[in-house]
């Protein structure tokens, strides 16, 4: 029988690419998404339509429901009607550091209350393995480079980061109490085709293509561990069958619980990042240098030794190669979609 996977946030950037890959590999996917308007809903609809068409061409099966994690009873009904899952993968969240400053309640509702609803429901059923999305933002202004999973994450500097830290703590308690194998993944600046329009690489590409200036914060003195989406998907698939066991994880000796960094392990200077877009578009950026943004950090750098050791994780896509692929997709997509 095909393996069954339940994925939240399936219309999101990472959820879409993961589902596409799993369908190709013959998995049965049961996905939900609330299709909110944080960014262009038409892009989310495009992703779902691609998955539906792909479903007709693969041996896997794709079932989709518009459903919000905060709708506890509807979530419970859908989840319990689908039978036992080999993996539950939570990718649904209110994303964005800056947005969390102006709209804090959205993060409490989705990332805390909604996430807790999912934890309660998987506790009712016999769940083989829960995988959930955390973020490099939990490290705050960690001064130890590169960021290691054992570093302190007790000082988040945005509500988004605090909500992701809360996910880790909440999940650990459930894993301990109910012995549910759980893996958390701290994503580092994921980018690629069909990506999020609120992210810098997407905004910069649009503005450079349109001949408009880009805002370059901290006078360009920033580094990010940009991670191409295919490398992220490979990492998620790698941990799906790597089930945590009690007493094995360095993060917890009392629960079957693990946390991994999942990043490129190669921080890219902001100026090189902008240059990669210029090369891909054939256009020069007009730069507007500004001070550091509230809630931002000067560098992110993933230590991925644990993920490499346990599942053989080896990110392979350079920023130049990855941005070339993104820009090619962006140009083609915007020809067909006036909303961009």
Beta strands, then each sheet from edge to edge (+ up, - down):
strand 1: 4-8
strand 2: 28-33
strand 3: 61-66
strand 4: 87-90
strand 5: 130-135
strand 6: 182-187
strand 7: 190-191
strand 8: 213-217
strand 9: 223-224
strand 10: 227-228
strand 11: 257-262
strand 12: 268-269
strand 13: 286-290
sheet 1: 3+ 2+ 1+ 4+ 5+ 6+ 11+
sheet 2: 7+ 10+
sheet 3: 8+ 13+
sheet 4: 9+ 12-
end
